[in-house]
Amino acid sequence: MSEITCKLLIIGGGPGGYICAIRAGQLGIDTVLVDKAKLGGTCLNIGCIPSKALIHAADEFHRLTNDSVKNMLGISVDNPKIDWAVAQEWKNGIVRKLNNGVAALLKRSNVRLIQGNARFSDGKTVHVQTDTGQQVIRAEKIVIATGSVPVEIPDLPFGGNIISSKEALSLTEIPKKLVIVGGGYIGLEIGTAFAKIGSKVTIVEASERILPQYDAELTQPVHARLLELGVHIMTKSLARGVVDGGQTLEVSLPDGGIEHLPADKILVTVGRKPLLDGWGLSEIRLDMEGRFVAIDEYCRTSMRDIYAIGDVTGEPMLAHRAMAQGHMVAELIAGEKRAWDQKVIPAVCFTDPEIVCVGLLPDEARKAGFDIQIGIFPFRANGRAMTMGREDGMIRIISRSDNHLVLGIQAVGAGISELSAVFVQAIEMGAVLEDVMNITFAHPTLSEAFSEAGMVSLGQALHV
């Protein structure tokens, strides 16, 4: 058993952990990063990156297929096909390239990387089980960045035909019948992609509608697009378990009846939970907020010199939140004055069309006590959306009635995720409607709809 010491130990090499390590290394902090899996965590290896790669492949295939049938643009394409093995290897190549890039950045920042399973023995000491034995690490400060894992339903344990998003993104064959339990963003993103490449997809959602965290005005275009793609949506329905050796999902219907859904694969996407097991939480006894590790505005836990970042600390469980926290913590440890003062964290659903939410939704603003006004500009009145053949969607601005301060921005539309930065900047910089309205956006672009939504709010609409 060997022993090493360091100034900073980071447990977990996902987006939060590796960003924290790189920044700490840049600042001259003696840093060790421990992870039992590949660098990049869920996001890079089995989440954000591979899913967006396969979504893009599915989009391209569907576009060719749709053009060959409708010939709307005057483009003829004969019998397009998708080689799923090639698409998977392309996706895997992207992941490998990013893995290697993260490793190179850590090396350049003089971060020591240890692959193994880390477990606390006390607040300053961690034991790491590696392939060659056990390593003891004693650190002045420790960052917990262990991430999250899919939630498992007791009646639908993972295994065999019942899969999580991890397995769904690595399928070697396209399932003819794919049943998805959970109508949240993960299930809809994956389900949309498979529907576009030929799977018969059914979504089973317990709530009244898909994406229940958003209002119907945002989700309706997504619902309509899913139906257009042939996806069967069952709301107010509960998955009870499997029959026929796991080949059929039994579902309780809202009228009390039972329906049996044959499936090649059953994808369970009912959420994610913090990864709290396996790293010795019981040995250090941190304060908790529900199921998450409790932190303050500096990401400090209840134990001195132990920080926590990312999914293990609560909602929103998003990679970019973890990255921002990791960057901040590294600078705090280096002695800089930092605190978590972000006003908003953008959330994006990479469905078709995409959904972006920044700041408060209308009901949230009202519950917070604001008297609000709402401006909506539909993409059916936007020239760029028309030229893309995607007029479904809109941009919506929520602002205070008294001083016109922008409180929230939501949008739904094809490729609208790329405008999330503009929306975040507006709220972070304290923009009012007049600011938004007076920005000159390039024409023709989707971004013009943002300015036009501000005009609608102020009663100065030009194109609707």
DONULUM-504630 format. One line per 4 residues: number of its first residue (from 1); their letters; for each residue y, x, z negated of C-alpha. Coordinates in steps of 0.05 Angstrom, whole numbers, plus 32768, in hexadecimal, padded with zeros to 4 digits. Layout:
<pts>
NUM) A) Y:X:Z  ... .
</pts>
This chain:
<pts>
1) MSEI) 8000:8000:8000  8042:801E:8016  8087:800E:7FFD  80CC:800F:801E .
5) TCKL) 8112:7FFD:8007  814D:7FE0:802D  8190:7FC0:8023  817E:7F80:8047 .
9) LIIG) 813B:7F5F:8054  8137:7F24:8084  80F9:7EF8:8084  80F3:7ED6:80C7 .
13) GGPG) 8104:7EEE:810D  811C:7EAD:812B  8163:7EA2:8145  8182:7EA5:8100 .
17) GYIC) 815A:7EE0:80E7  8160:7F0D:8123  81AB:7EFF:812B  81B5:7F0F:80E1 .
21) AIRA) 818E:7F50:80EA  81B3:7F66:8129  81F7:7F59:810A  81E3:7F7B:80C9 .
25) GQLG) 81CB:7FB8:80F0  820D:7FBA:8116  8231:7FBC:80D4  8209:7FF7:80BB .
29) IDTV) 81DD:7FD0:808A  8196:7FED:8080  816F:7FB0:8098  8126:7F9D:809C .
33) LVDK) 810E:7F60:80C2  80C9:7F43:80B5  80A7:7F0F:80E0  805E:7EFD:80E8 .
37) AKLG) 8067:7EE1:812F  808E:7EF4:816E  80D8:7F02:8169  8104:7EC6:8178 .
41) GTCL) 80DE:7E94:814E  80D1:7E4C:8163  810F:7E49:818F  80FF:7E82:81BD .
45) NIGC) 80B3:7E7F:81BE  809D:7E36:81B6  80DC:7E0C:81B6  8121:7E0F:81D5 .
49) IPSK) 8116:7E44:820B  80D1:7E31:8226  80E1:7DE7:8224  8121:7DF0:824C .
53) ALIH) 80FC:7E1B:827E  80C7:7DE6:828A  80FC:7DAF:828B  811F:7DD6:82C3 .
57) AADE) 80DE:7DDF:82E9  80D0:7D94:82E2  8117:7D83:82F9  8110:7DAD:8337 .
61) FHRL) 80CD:7D90:8349  80E4:7D49:833D  8122:7D55:8367  80F7:7D6B:83A2 .
65) TNDS) 80C7:7D31:8398  80FF:7CFF:8393  8122:7D1A:83D1  80E2:7D17:83F9 .
69) VKNM) 80DA:7CCD:83E7  8122:7CB3:83E9  8142:7CE6:8418  8185:7CD1:83F9 .
73) LGIS) 81A8:7D12:840C  8188:7D18:8451  8159:7D4F:8438  8110:7D4B:844D .
77) VDNP) 80DC:7D6C:8422  8092:7D67:8435  8060:7D5B:83FD  807D:7D87:83C5 .
81) KIDW) 804B:7DA0:8392  8050:7DC4:834F  8023:7DFE:833B  8022:7DF4:82F0 .
85) AVAQ) 8004:7E38:82E2  803C:7E5B:8308  8070:7E31:82E4  8052:7E43:82A1 .
89) EWKN) 8051:7E8D:82B2  809A:7E8A:82C7  80AA:7E6A:8284  8081:7E9E:825F .
93) GIVR) 80A5:7ED5:8285  80E8:7EBC:826C  80CE:7EBB:8225  80B2:7F02:822B .
97) KLNN) 80F4:7F1C:8247  811B:7EFD:820E  80E8:7F17:81DA  80F1:7F5D:81F5 .
101) GVAA) 813C:7F55:81F6  813E:7F42:81AC  8111:7F7D:819A  813F:7FAC:81C1 .
105) LLKR) 817D:7F91:819E  815D:7F99:8159  8149:7FE1:816A  818F:7FF0:8183 .
109) SNVR) 81AB:7FD6:8141  817A:8003:811A  8156:7FC7:80FB  8110:7FD7:80E2 .
113) LIQG) 80DF:7FA3:80FA  809E:7F94:80D5  806C:7F62:80F0  8046:7F3E:80BA .
117) NARF) 8045:7F06:8088  807A:7F0F:8051  8073:7EF2:800C  80A2:7EF8:7FD0 .
121) SDGK) 8088:7F16:7F90  80CC:7F13:7F6F  8116:7F0C:7F83  811A:7F55:7F9B .
125) TVHV) 80D3:7F63:7FB3  80AB:7F4A:7FEE  8063:7F5A:8001  8054:7F5B:804B .
129) QTDT) 800D:7F54:8064  8008:7F79:80A6  7FCE:7F89:80D4  7FC6:7FCD:80B4 .
133) GQQV) 7FCF:7FBB:806B  8003:7FA6:8039  804C:7FBC:8039  8079:7FB4:7FFC .
137) IRAE) 80C3:7FAC:800B  80F8:7FB0:7FD5  813C:7F97:7FEC  8181:7F8F:7FCD .
141) KIVI) 818C:7F4E:7FF4  815D:7F1F:8017  8167:7EE9:804C  8134:7EB2:8054 .
145) ATGS) 8132:7E9B:809D  80EC:7E7D:80A2  80FE:7E42:80CE  80D8:7E01:80D5 .
149) VPVE) 8097:7DE3:80EF  8084:7DA0:810F  8078:7D66:80E1  8030:7D4F:80E2 .
153) IPDL) 801C:7D06:80DA  7FE0:7CFC:80AB  7FBE:7CCC:80DB  7FCB:7CFB:8116 .
157) PFGG) 7FBB:7D42:80FE  7FC7:7D78:8132  7F88:7D8E:8157  7F61:7D7D:8195 .
161) NIIS) 7F88:7D4B:81BF  7FBD:7D43:818A  7FF2:7D78:8196  8036:7D8E:817F .
165) SKEA) 806F:7DA6:81AB  8053:7DEC:81A6  8013:7DDA:81CA  8037:7DAB:81FA .
169) LSLT) 8060:7DE4:8215  8022:7E0E:8222  7FF3:7DDB:8242  7FCA:7DFA:827A .
173) EIPK) 7FC4:7DB8:829E  7FF3:7D7E:82A9  7FD8:7D42:8281  7FCE:7D04:82AB .
177) KLVI) 7FDE:7CD8:826E  800C:7CF2:8238  801C:7CC8:81FB  8056:7CE0:81D0 .
181) VGGG) 805D:7CC9:8188  80A7:7CCD:8177  80E3:7CBC:81A2  8110:7CF4:8189 .
185) YIGL) 812E:7D2B:81B3  80F1:7D59:81B2  80C1:7D23:81CA  80F1:7D09:81FF .
189) EIGT) 8102:7D4E:821B  80B8:7D5F:8224  80A5:7D19:823A  80DB:7D17:826F .
193) AFAK) 80C3:7D5A:828B  807B:7D44:8290  808E:7D01:82AE  80B2:7D26:82E5 .
197) IGSK) 8075:7D50:82F7  8044:7D16:82FA  802D:7D03:82B4  802A:7CBA:82A0 .
201) VTIV) 8053:7CBD:8260  8056:7C8A:8228  8086:7C92:81ED  8076:7C70:81AA .
205) EASE) 80B3:7C6B:817D  80B5:7C47:8139  8100:7C38:813D  8122:7C03:8167 .
209) RILP) 8134:7C35:819D  812A:7C7D:81B2  8157:7CB3:8195  8168:7C86:8159 .
213) QYDA) 8199:7CB9:813C  81C9:7CA7:8175  81E9:7C65:8187  81D1:7C3B:81C1 .
217) ELTQ) 820C:7C4C:81EC  81F4:7C94:81EF  81AA:7C86:81F5  81AB:7C4E:8229 .
221) PVHA) 81B3:7C7D:8265  8178:7CA7:824C  814E:7C68:8241  815E:7C50:8287 .
225) RLLE) 814C:7C93:82A6  8109:7C95:8282  80F8:7C51:829D  810C:7C69:82E3 .
229) LGVH) 80DC:7CA3:82DA  80A4:7C73:82C9  80A1:7C83:827E  8087:7C4A:8253 .
233) IMTK) 80B1:7C43:8214  8094:7C1E:81D7  80C7:7C15:819F  80BC:7BF6:815A .
237) SLAR) 8074:7C0E:8162  804B:7C38:8132  8013:7C6A:8143  7FD8:7C5A:8116 .
241) GVVD) 7FA6:7C90:812B  7F75:7CA1:8161  7F34:7C81:8178  7F00:7C93:81AD .
245) GGQT) 7EFA:7CDA:8194  7F45:7CE7:8199  7F4B:7CCD:81E0  7F72:7C8E:81CD .
249) LEVS) 7FAE:7C82:81A0  7FAF:7C41:8178  7FF4:7C23:8172  800F:7BEA:8147 .
253) LPDG) 803E:7BBE:816F  807C:7B9A:8154  805B:7B56:815B  8021:7B6D:812F .
257) GIEH) 7FF1:7B7A:8168  7FCB:7BBA:8177  7FCC:7BE2:81B8  7F9F:7C1B:81CC .
261) LPAD) 7FBD:7C52:81F7  7F8E:7C80:821C  7FA9:7CC7:821C  7F95:7D0C:8235 .
265) KILV) 7FC5:7D28:8201  7FE9:7D08:81C6  802A:7D2D:81B7  8045:7D22:8170 .
269) TVGR) 8090:7D30:816A  80A8:7D0D:812C  80D4:7D45:8113  80D2:7D89:80F3 .
273) KPLL) 80CF:7DA1:80AB  80E5:7DE3:808A  80AF:7E19:8085  80AA:7E20:803A .
277) DGWG) 8061:7E35:8033  8046:7E7B:8038  8082:7EA5:8024  8080:7E9E:7FD8 .
281) LSEI) 80B4:7E68:7FC9  8090:7E5A:7F87  809B:7EA2:7F71  80E7:7E9E:7F74 .
285) RLDM) 80F2:7E54:7F66  8130:7E46:7F8F  8158:7E06:7F85  8149:7DD2:7FBA .
289) EGRF) 816F:7D99:7FDC  8138:7D69:7FED  8106:7D90:8016  8137:7DC7:8029 .
293) VAID) 814E:7E07:8006  8192:7DFA:7FE6  81CB:7E27:7FFC  8216:7E2B:7FF2 .
297) EYCR) 824D:7E38:8026  8239:7E81:8028  81EF:7E71:8033  81DF:7E8B:7FED .
301) TSMR) 81A3:7E6C:7FCA  819E:7E60:7F7F  8182:7EA6:7F75  81B2:7EE0:7F77 .
305) DIYA) 81B0:7F0B:7FB7  8181:7EDB:7FDB  819D:7EB6:8017  817E:7E81:8043 .
309) IGDV) 8191:7E6D:808A  8179:7E3F:80C2  8147:7E06:80C1  812E:7E16:807B .
313) TGEP) 8173:7E02:8060  8179:7DBD:807F  8198:7D95:80B7  81AD:7D9E:80EC .
317) MLAH) 816E:7DC5:80FB  818A:7DE9:8138  8184:7E30:8150  81CF:7E3A:815A .
321) RAMA) 81DD:7E25:8112  81AB:7E59:80FA  81CA:7E8E:8126  8210:7E80:810B .
325) QGHM) 81F7:7E82:80C4  81D2:7EC3:80D0  8210:7EE3:80EE  823A:7ECD:80B2 .
329) VAEL) 8208:7EE5:807E  8203:7F2A:809C  824E:7F32:8098  8250:7F18:8051 .
333) IAGE) 821D:7F4C:803C  8247:7F81:805E  8281:7F6C:8031  82A9:7F43:8062 .
337) KRAW) 82CA:7F01:804D  82A5:7EC8:806E  8292:7E81:805E  8272:7E48:8083 .
341) DQKV) 82AE:7E21:809D  8295:7E05:80DF  82AF:7DBF:80E9  8278:7DAB:811B .
345) IPAV) 8234:7DC1:8133  8225:7DA7:817A  81E4:7D82:8185  81C6:7D7C:81CB .
349) CFTD) 818C:7D53:81E4  8171:7D72:8224  8159:7D2F:823D  816A:7D13:8281 .
353) PEIV) 81A4:7D06:827E  81B6:7D36:8247  81DA:7D21:8207  820E:7D49:81E2 .
357) CVGL) 8229:7D37:819D  8260:7D5D:817A  8281:7D44:813B  827F:7CFC:8122 .
361) LPDE) 825F:7CC1:8144  8287:7C80:8142  8261:7C62:8107  8264:7CA4:80E1 .
365) ARKA) 82B0:7CA7:80EB  82B8:7C60:80D1  828C:7C6D:8095  82B7:7CAA:8086 .
369) GFDI) 82F2:7C7B:807F  8316:7C8B:80C0  8339:7C57:80EA  8323:7C6D:812F .
373) QIGI) 832E:7C62:8178  82FB:7C70:81AF  8306:7C87:81F6  82CE:7C85:8229 .
377) FPFR) 82CE:7C9F:8270  8290:7C8D:829A  8273:7CBE:82CC  826F:7C87:8300 .
381) ANGR) 82BA:7C94:8308  82B3:7CE0:830C  82B1:7CFF:8351  8286:7D3A:833D .
385) AMTM) 8251:7D0D:831E  824F:7CE5:835E  8245:7D23:8389  820B:7D37:835B .
389) GRED) 81EB:7CF2:8363  81EF:7CEA:8317  8221:7CB5:8303  81FB:7CA1:82C4 .
393) GMIR) 821F:7CB2:8284  8264:7CBC:8267  8290:7CE5:8237  82A8:7CC4:81F7 .
397) IISR) 82DE:7CDB:81C7  82E5:7CC3:8180  8329:7CCF:8161  8355:7CB8:8128 .
401) SDNH) 8383:7C7F:8138  83BD:7C9A:8110  83C5:7CE1:8127  8393:7CE4:8162 .
405) LVLG) 836B:7D1D:8143  8328:7D24:8168  82EF:7D16:8138  82B3:7D13:8166 .
409) IQAV) 829F:7D1B:81AF  8260:7D01:81CE  8248:7D05:8215  820C:7CF2:823E .
413) GAGI) 8202:7D0B:8285  81DD:7D3A:82B2  81EA:7D82:829D  821C:7D6C:8268 .
417) SELS) 8202:7D9F:8236  822E:7DD3:8257  826C:7DAE:823F  8256:7DB3:81F6 .
421) AVFV) 8281:7DF1:81ED  82C0:7DCD:8204  82B2:7D94:81D3  82A6:7DC3:8198 .
425) QAIE) 82E5:7DEA:81A6  830E:7DAB:81A8  82F9:7D96:8162  82F7:7DDB:8143 .
429) MGAV) 833F:7DE8:815B  8358:7DA4:8141  8367:7D85:8185  8389:7D41:818A .
433) LEDV) 8382:7D11:81C4  83C2:7D2A:81E3  83A5:7D70:81E5  8367:7D58:8208 .
437) MNIT) 838D:7D2C:8239  83BC:7D64:824D  8387:7D98:825D  8382:7DA5:82A8 .
441) FAHP) 8338:7DA6:82BA  8320:7DBD:82FE  8312:7D88:8332  82DE:7D70:8341 .
445) TLSE) 82B7:7D7E:8301  8295:7D56:82CB  82C7:7D74:8299  82FE:7D48:82B6 .
449) AFSE) 82DD:7D0E:8293  82EF:7D2D:8250  8339:7D2C:825F  8333:7CE6:827C .
453) AGMV) 8311:7CCD:823D  834E:7CE5:8217  837A:7CBE:8247  8350:7C80:823C .
457) SLGQ) 835A:7C86:81F1  83A5:7C8A:81FA  83A8:7C50:822B  83B9:7C7E:8265 .
461) ALHV) 837A:7C7A:828E  8381:7C90:82D6  833D:7C87:82F6  831F:7C4B:82D1 .
</pts>
